[in-house]
Amino acid sequence: MSKNNTEADVAFIQALAELLNSNELTELSVKREYGEDDSLEVRVVKQANIVTTQVAAAPMMAAPMAAPMMSSAPAASPAIEDPAQHPGAVTSPMVGTAYLAPEPGATPFVTVGATVAEGQTVLIIEAMKTMNHIPAPRAGTVKRVLVSDGTAVEYGAPLMIIE
């Protein structure tokens, strides 16, 4: 904080936090210069809740039928594990809005059960009005899609599982 304006700086930070909430922003960064050796640099970040959803209902119904053929221990662990810790997790490289299709109403880039090649676009994250194509980090099959179309994502948030 600046040396001479402590109360004003606190009010400024509170105003930034209110601006963040009222405009549904997730992050705000500001630097105020007061003089040569006096400045205030503020970064306000709001943590968003990550919503986990399944995109296709048919593969979910098929999974319980396949479970009796597998041993019970491995079948129980994926249900309770954190998707971000899964070795096949594709995580968000940035803060933005995730889109599963190239444009509204279009066919999604991938669906649960789809086979993907390494480097194939699996979704888009819009950040600062730029559409960033997110490639598959490895070849495999999409097992779960963890975000809905048009949802906000944070850096490092799991987007999908590819095995």
C-alpha atoms as an extended CHARMM CRD file, in Angstrom:
* protein
*
       163  EXT
         1         1  MET       CA              0.0000000000        0.0000000000        0.0000000000  PROA      1               0.0000000000
         2         2  SER       CA              1.0630000000        3.5590000000       -0.4300000000  PROA      2               0.0000000000
         3         3  LYS       CA              2.7730000000        5.2610000000        2.4560000000  PROA      3               0.0000000000
         4         4  ASN       CA              0.4550000000        8.2400000000        2.7590000000  PROA      4               0.0000000000
         5         5  ASN       CA             -2.9880000000        7.0620000000        1.6470000000  PROA      5               0.0000000000
         6         6  THR       CA             -3.7740000000        3.9440000000        3.7020000000  PROA      6               0.0000000000
         7         7  GLU       CA             -7.4790000000        4.7060000000        4.2810000000  PROA      7               0.0000000000
         8         8  ALA       CA             -7.9840000000        5.7450000000        0.6560000000  PROA      8               0.0000000000
         9         9  ASP       CA             -6.2350000000        2.5740000000       -0.5160000000  PROA      9               0.0000000000
        10        10  VAL       CA             -8.4840000000        0.3720000000        1.6410000000  PROA      10              0.0000000000
        11        11  ALA       CA            -11.5460000000        2.1060000000        0.1960000000  PROA      11              0.0000000000
        12        12  PHE       CA            -10.1070000000        1.6430000000       -3.3120000000  PROA      12              0.0000000000
        13        13  ILE       CA             -9.5960000000       -2.0900000000       -2.7340000000  PROA      13              0.0000000000
        14        14  GLN       CA            -13.1320000000       -2.4550000000       -1.3620000000  PROA      14              0.0000000000
        15        15  ALA       CA            -14.4720000000       -0.6480000000       -4.4420000000  PROA      15              0.0000000000
        16        16  LEU       CA            -12.5390000000       -3.0580000000       -6.6780000000  PROA      16              0.0000000000
        17        17  ALA       CA            -14.0270000000       -6.0450000000       -4.8470000000  PROA      17              0.0000000000
        18        18  GLU       CA            -17.5360000000       -4.6030000000       -5.2970000000  PROA      18              0.0000000000
        19        19  LEU       CA            -16.7980000000       -3.9800000000       -8.9970000000  PROA      19              0.0000000000
        20        20  LEU       CA            -15.6570000000       -7.6030000000       -9.3310000000  PROA      20              0.0000000000
        21        21  ASN       CA            -18.8950000000       -8.9190000000       -7.8260000000  PROA      21              0.0000000000
        22        22  SER       CA            -21.3150000000       -6.5330000000       -9.5290000000  PROA      22              0.0000000000
        23        23  ASN       CA            -19.8960000000       -7.2460000000      -13.0110000000  PROA      23              0.0000000000
        24        24  GLU       CA            -19.4970000000      -11.0210000000      -12.5070000000  PROA      24              0.0000000000
        25        25  LEU       CA            -15.7380000000      -10.8280000000      -13.1110000000  PROA      25              0.0000000000
        26        26  THR       CA            -13.3340000000      -13.4880000000      -11.8420000000  PROA      26              0.0000000000
        27        27  GLU       CA            -10.1650000000      -11.3900000000      -11.7060000000  PROA      27              0.0000000000
        28        28  LEU       CA             -9.1680000000       -7.7320000000      -11.6390000000  PROA      28              0.0000000000
        29        29  SER       CA             -5.6510000000       -6.2740000000      -11.5300000000  PROA      29              0.0000000000
        30        30  VAL       CA             -4.8010000000       -2.5810000000      -11.0670000000  PROA      30              0.0000000000
        31        31  LYS       CA             -1.6170000000       -0.6060000000      -10.4230000000  PROA      31              0.0000000000
        32        32  ARG       CA             -1.7790000000        2.9230000000       -8.9980000000  PROA      32              0.0000000000
        33        33  GLU       CA              1.2900000000        5.1610000000       -9.1660000000  PROA      33              0.0000000000
        34        34  TYR       CA              1.5770000000        7.8000000000       -6.4260000000  PROA      34              0.0000000000
        35        35  GLY       CA              5.1170000000        8.9160000000       -7.1270000000  PROA      35              0.0000000000
        36        36  GLU       CA              8.5630000000        7.6630000000       -7.9720000000  PROA      36              0.0000000000
        37        37  ASP       CA              8.8710000000        5.2010000000       -5.0640000000  PROA      37              0.0000000000
        38        38  ASP       CA              5.2410000000        4.9460000000       -4.0210000000  PROA      38              0.0000000000
        39        39  SER       CA              2.6320000000        2.7660000000       -5.6930000000  PROA      39              0.0000000000
        40        40  LEU       CA             -0.1980000000        0.3630000000       -5.0200000000  PROA      40              0.0000000000
        41        41  GLU       CA             -0.6090000000       -2.8360000000       -6.9900000000  PROA      41              0.0000000000
        42        42  VAL       CA             -3.8150000000       -4.8110000000       -6.3660000000  PROA      42              0.0000000000
        43        43  ARG       CA             -4.9930000000       -8.1270000000       -7.7780000000  PROA      43              0.0000000000
        44        44  VAL       CA             -8.4680000000       -9.2490000000       -6.7100000000  PROA      44              0.0000000000
        45        45  VAL       CA             -9.4700000000      -12.8160000000       -7.6170000000  PROA      45              0.0000000000
        46        46  LYS       CA            -12.8190000000      -14.4880000000       -7.0440000000  PROA      46              0.0000000000
        47        47  GLN       CA            -12.7690000000      -18.2750000000       -6.8980000000  PROA      47              0.0000000000
        48        48  ALA       CA            -15.5610000000      -19.7910000000       -8.9680000000  PROA      48              0.0000000000
        49        49  ASN       CA            -17.2470000000      -23.0580000000       -8.1130000000  PROA      49              0.0000000000
        50        50  ILE       CA            -16.4380000000      -25.7570000000      -10.6300000000  PROA      50              0.0000000000
        51        51  VAL       CA            -19.5220000000      -27.6260000000      -11.7480000000  PROA      51              0.0000000000
        52        52  THR       CA            -18.9830000000      -31.2040000000      -12.8500000000  PROA      52              0.0000000000
        53        53  THR       CA            -21.5100000000      -32.6060000000      -15.2960000000  PROA      53              0.0000000000
        54        54  GLN       CA            -21.8530000000      -35.5670000000      -17.6250000000  PROA      54              0.0000000000
        55        55  VAL       CA            -22.6790000000      -34.6450000000      -21.2040000000  PROA      55              0.0000000000
        56        56  ALA       CA            -24.1960000000      -37.8940000000      -22.4790000000  PROA      56              0.0000000000
        57        57  ALA       CA            -26.7040000000      -39.9580000000      -20.5120000000  PROA      57              0.0000000000
        58        58  ALA       CA            -26.3340000000      -43.1770000000      -22.5500000000  PROA      58              0.0000000000
        59        59  PRO       CA            -22.6880000000      -43.8840000000      -21.5490000000  PROA      59              0.0000000000
        60        60  MET       CA            -23.6100000000      -43.2880000000      -17.9010000000  PROA      60              0.0000000000
        61        61  MET       CA            -26.2760000000      -45.9730000000      -18.1030000000  PROA      61              0.0000000000
        62        62  ALA       CA            -23.8530000000      -48.3820000000      -19.7660000000  PROA      62              0.0000000000
        63        63  ALA       CA            -21.2510000000      -47.9880000000      -17.0160000000  PROA      63              0.0000000000
        64        64  PRO       CA            -23.2650000000      -49.6860000000      -14.2250000000  PROA      64              0.0000000000
        65        65  MET       CA            -23.9700000000      -52.6540000000      -16.5220000000  PROA      65              0.0000000000
        66        66  ALA       CA            -20.2510000000      -53.0430000000      -17.1770000000  PROA      66              0.0000000000
        67        67  ALA       CA            -19.3450000000      -52.7100000000      -13.4820000000  PROA      67              0.0000000000
        68        68  PRO       CA            -20.2780000000      -56.2940000000      -12.4680000000  PROA      68              0.0000000000
        69        69  MET       CA            -17.7560000000      -57.6060000000      -15.0120000000  PROA      69              0.0000000000
        70        70  MET       CA            -14.9670000000      -55.5900000000      -13.3280000000  PROA      70              0.0000000000
        71        71  SER       CA            -13.6520000000      -56.1250000000       -9.8220000000  PROA      71              0.0000000000
        72        72  SER       CA            -15.3930000000      -53.9600000000       -7.2290000000  PROA      72              0.0000000000
        73        73  ALA       CA            -12.2740000000      -52.1020000000       -5.9720000000  PROA      73              0.0000000000
        74        74  PRO       CA            -11.2900000000      -50.4110000000       -9.2630000000  PROA      74              0.0000000000
        75        75  ALA       CA            -14.9150000000      -49.5520000000      -10.0400000000  PROA      75              0.0000000000
        76        76  ALA       CA            -15.3280000000      -47.7010000000       -6.7340000000  PROA      76              0.0000000000
        77        77  SER       CA            -12.1720000000      -45.5510000000       -6.9070000000  PROA      77              0.0000000000
        78        78  PRO       CA            -12.9580000000      -43.5320000000      -10.0930000000  PROA      78              0.0000000000
        79        79  ALA       CA            -16.3330000000      -42.4490000000       -8.6710000000  PROA      79              0.0000000000
        80        80  ILE       CA            -14.7610000000      -40.7820000000       -5.6360000000  PROA      80              0.0000000000
        81        81  GLU       CA            -11.4850000000      -39.5440000000       -7.1160000000  PROA      81              0.0000000000
        82        82  ASP       CA            -10.8320000000      -35.8850000000       -7.8340000000  PROA      82              0.0000000000
        83        83  PRO       CA            -11.0270000000      -35.3640000000      -11.6250000000  PROA      83              0.0000000000
        84        84  ALA       CA             -8.1350000000      -32.8750000000      -11.4660000000  PROA      84              0.0000000000
        85        85  GLN       CA             -5.8710000000      -35.6530000000      -10.1440000000  PROA      85              0.0000000000
        86        86  HSD       CA             -6.8440000000      -38.1350000000      -12.8560000000  PROA      86              0.0000000000
        87        87  PRO       CA             -3.8740000000      -38.9780000000      -15.1320000000  PROA      87              0.0000000000
        88        88  GLY       CA             -6.0530000000      -38.4240000000      -18.2090000000  PROA      88              0.0000000000
        89        89  ALA       CA             -7.3810000000      -35.0210000000      -17.1040000000  PROA      89              0.0000000000
        90        90  VAL       CA             -7.2450000000      -32.1990000000      -19.6260000000  PROA      90              0.0000000000
        91        91  THR       CA             -6.9380000000      -29.0050000000      -17.5670000000  PROA      91              0.0000000000
        92        92  SER       CA             -7.6370000000      -25.4210000000      -18.4920000000  PROA      92              0.0000000000
        93        93  PRO       CA             -4.5040000000      -23.4670000000      -19.4380000000  PROA      93              0.0000000000
        94        94  MET       CA             -6.2700000000      -20.1510000000      -18.7050000000  PROA      94              0.0000000000
        95        95  VAL       CA             -9.2210000000      -18.3770000000      -17.1350000000  PROA      95              0.0000000000
        96        96  GLY       CA            -12.1250000000      -17.9320000000      -19.5390000000  PROA      96              0.0000000000
        97        97  THR       CA            -15.3610000000      -19.3450000000      -20.8910000000  PROA      97              0.0000000000
        98        98  ALA       CA            -15.4090000000      -22.9150000000      -22.2260000000  PROA      98              0.0000000000
        99        99  TYR       CA            -17.2820000000      -23.7470000000      -25.4170000000  PROA      99              0.0000000000
       100       100  LEU       CA            -17.7660000000      -27.3370000000      -26.5410000000  PROA      100             0.0000000000
       101       101  ALA       CA            -18.6460000000      -26.4300000000      -30.1530000000  PROA      101             0.0000000000
       102       102  PRO       CA            -17.1660000000      -24.0110000000      -32.7060000000  PROA      102             0.0000000000
       103       103  GLU       CA            -20.3720000000      -21.9210000000      -32.7020000000  PROA      103             0.0000000000
       104       104  PRO       CA            -23.7920000000      -21.9980000000      -31.0230000000  PROA      104             0.0000000000
       105       105  GLY       CA            -25.9360000000      -24.8520000000      -32.2840000000  PROA      105             0.0000000000
       106       106  ALA       CA            -23.0200000000      -26.6240000000      -34.0230000000  PROA      106             0.0000000000
       107       107  THR       CA            -21.9210000000      -30.1840000000      -33.3410000000  PROA      107             0.0000000000
       108       108  PRO       CA            -19.5440000000      -30.3800000000      -30.3500000000  PROA      108             0.0000000000
       109       109  PHE       CA            -15.8440000000      -30.9050000000      -31.0550000000  PROA      109             0.0000000000
       110       110  VAL       CA            -15.9520000000      -34.1660000000      -29.0560000000  PROA      110             0.0000000000
       111       111  THR       CA            -18.4930000000      -36.2150000000      -27.1160000000  PROA      111             0.0000000000
       112       112  VAL       CA            -18.1540000000      -38.8980000000      -24.4610000000  PROA      112             0.0000000000
       113       113  GLY       CA            -16.8820000000      -42.0740000000      -26.1270000000  PROA      113             0.0000000000
       114       114  ALA       CA            -15.2730000000      -40.2520000000      -29.0660000000  PROA      114             0.0000000000
       115       115  THR       CA            -11.7470000000      -41.1880000000      -30.1040000000  PROA      115             0.0000000000
       116       116  VAL       CA             -9.4020000000      -38.2140000000      -30.3730000000  PROA      116             0.0000000000
       117       117  ALA       CA             -5.9520000000      -37.7620000000      -31.8740000000  PROA      117             0.0000000000
       118       118  GLU       CA             -3.1630000000      -35.8700000000      -30.1360000000  PROA      118             0.0000000000
       119       119  GLY       CA             -3.4490000000      -32.1990000000      -31.0510000000  PROA      119             0.0000000000
       120       120  GLN       CA             -7.1090000000      -32.4240000000      -32.1230000000  PROA      120             0.0000000000
       121       121  THR       CA             -9.2340000000      -29.5240000000      -30.8340000000  PROA      121             0.0000000000
       122       122  VAL       CA            -11.4610000000      -30.7550000000      -28.0010000000  PROA      122             0.0000000000
       123       123  LEU       CA            -12.9840000000      -27.3960000000      -26.9960000000  PROA      123             0.0000000000
       124       124  ILE       CA            -12.4720000000      -23.6330000000      -27.1060000000  PROA      124             0.0000000000
       125       125  ILE       CA            -11.7880000000      -21.2800000000      -24.2260000000  PROA      125             0.0000000000
       126       126  GLU       CA            -12.6560000000      -17.6530000000      -24.8400000000  PROA      126             0.0000000000
       127       127  ALA       CA            -10.4010000000      -15.2630000000      -22.9600000000  PROA      127             0.0000000000
       128       128  MET       CA            -10.3780000000      -11.5060000000      -23.5840000000  PROA      128             0.0000000000
       129       129  LYS       CA            -12.4930000000      -11.8900000000      -26.7590000000  PROA      129             0.0000000000
       130       130  THR       CA             -9.9790000000      -14.3900000000      -28.1990000000  PROA      130             0.0000000000
       131       131  MET       CA            -11.0500000000      -17.9360000000      -29.0390000000  PROA      131             0.0000000000
       132       132  ASN       CA             -8.2950000000      -20.3320000000      -27.9090000000  PROA      132             0.0000000000
       133       133  HSD       CA             -8.4960000000      -23.8520000000      -29.3150000000  PROA      133             0.0000000000
       134       134  ILE       CA             -7.5910000000      -26.4180000000      -26.6610000000  PROA      134             0.0000000000
       135       135  PRO       CA             -5.8840000000      -29.4670000000      -28.1940000000  PROA      135             0.0000000000
       136       136  ALA       CA             -5.9850000000      -33.0190000000      -26.8880000000  PROA      136             0.0000000000
       137       137  PRO       CA             -2.6690000000      -33.5810000000      -25.0690000000  PROA      137             0.0000000000
       138       138  ARG       CA             -2.6940000000      -37.2540000000      -26.0510000000  PROA      138             0.0000000000
       139       139  ALA       CA             -4.5740000000      -39.6590000000      -28.2870000000  PROA      139             0.0000000000
       140       140  GLY       CA             -7.3300000000      -41.6550000000      -26.6150000000  PROA      140             0.0000000000
       141       141  THR       CA            -11.0300000000      -41.8920000000      -25.8640000000  PROA      141             0.0000000000
       142       142  VAL       CA            -13.0650000000      -39.1520000000      -24.1630000000  PROA      142             0.0000000000
       143       143  LYS       CA            -14.3400000000      -40.7310000000      -20.9440000000  PROA      143             0.0000000000
       144       144  ARG       CA            -15.9200000000      -37.6750000000      -19.2760000000  PROA      144             0.0000000000
       145       145  VAL       CA            -16.6620000000      -34.0680000000      -20.1620000000  PROA      145             0.0000000000
       146       146  LEU       CA            -16.5130000000      -32.0780000000      -16.9360000000  PROA      146             0.0000000000
       147       147  VAL       CA            -17.7580000000      -28.6680000000      -18.1330000000  PROA      147             0.0000000000
       148       148  SER       CA            -20.9300000000      -27.4580000000      -19.7850000000  PROA      148             0.0000000000
       149       149  ASP       CA            -21.0060000000      -25.2950000000      -22.8790000000  PROA      149             0.0000000000
       150       150  GLY       CA            -20.6070000000      -21.6190000000      -21.9670000000  PROA      150             0.0000000000
       151       151  THR       CA            -19.3860000000      -22.1300000000      -18.3920000000  PROA      151             0.0000000000
       152       152  ALA       CA            -16.6160000000      -20.1040000000      -16.7820000000  PROA      152             0.0000000000
       153       153  VAL       CA            -13.4140000000      -22.0240000000      -16.0640000000  PROA      153             0.0000000000
       154       154  GLU       CA            -10.4100000000      -21.1800000000      -13.9290000000  PROA      154             0.0000000000
       155       155  TYR       CA             -6.7480000000      -21.8850000000      -14.6310000000  PROA      155             0.0000000000
       156       156  GLY       CA             -5.9950000000      -25.5470000000      -13.8890000000  PROA      156             0.0000000000
       157       157  ALA       CA             -9.6500000000      -26.6090000000      -13.7180000000  PROA      157             0.0000000000
       158       158  PRO       CA            -10.2790000000      -30.0890000000      -15.1660000000  PROA      158             0.0000000000
       159       159  LEU       CA            -12.1840000000      -29.8930000000      -18.4520000000  PROA      159             0.0000000000
       160       160  MET       CA            -12.4150000000      -33.5260000000      -19.5500000000  PROA      160             0.0000000000
       161       161  ILE       CA            -10.8850000000      -36.9500000000      -19.0900000000  PROA      161             0.0000000000
       162       162  ILE       CA             -9.1460000000      -38.6440000000      -22.0350000000  PROA      162             0.0000000000
       163       163  GLU       CA             -7.8420000000      -42.1870000000      -21.5540000000  PROA      163             0.0000000000
